[in-house]
Amino acid sequence: MRKDNELLSALTHFLGFLLAIAALVLVVTAAARTQTSADTVGASIFGATLIFLYAVSTVFHLCPRSVQAKKMLQRLDHAAIYVLIAGTYTPVCLTMTSRGWGWSLFGVIWGLAAVGVILKLSDVRIARWFSTMLYIAMGWVVVIAIVPLAAWLNAAATFWLVLGGSLYTTGCFFFLLDRGDASVRSLRMHDVFHLFVIAGSVSHFWAVFALIEQIP
């Protein structure tokens, strides 16, 4: 674990936590105006998983290395990524006009998230590259439904979804470059990873907002 950049890492994701609260309020308010339960439930799950990820990450990075719970918080921090990926898919899955595709995608993504969470929270040792590739695979599993999605998603939502996925994916490579020591190089890699995560979250907020508001 890093020795020197914990405060900076905590501050970046505390900013993400504050933005996540604002995102939850905005998307749920927008969904409430549509008066459809699918929009409201999807927006609520997306916002809640966003808050969960940034809250856990902030607490993990603030927690002193001497505290015994630090290791479990690290596992929970990584597990929260799977939860957020599934939470981001949820508004899309619940509102797709093709119900068969929507529920199939919903089942696949939450099933993969459950596997990822179990692996992270258990004592099973998995390579960093494997869990990172699982993050990326989950993020882009949407391509299996590209045809019905292309026919249904508006241009704004599509743009922000693709941009967010690209930002998250790029951030994953910085995560892999972070070796977990106290070197300046690793410090920079981890902080850049955090910034890409925040940028990806902001992009996906706009995607969900555009989807709910039907922004062309």
Secondary structure, DSSP 8 states (H G I E B T S, - for coil): --SSSHHHHHHHHHHHHHHHHHHHHHHHHHHHHHT-HHHHHHHHHHHHHHHHHHHHHHHHHHS-TTSTTHHHHHHHHHHHHHHHHHHHHHHHHHH-S-HHHHHHHHHHHHHHHHHHHHHHHSS----HHHHHHHHHHHHHGGGGGHHHHHHHS-HHHHHHHHHHHHHHHHHHHHHHH--SSS-HHHHHHHHHHHHHHHHHHHHHHHHHHHHHHT--
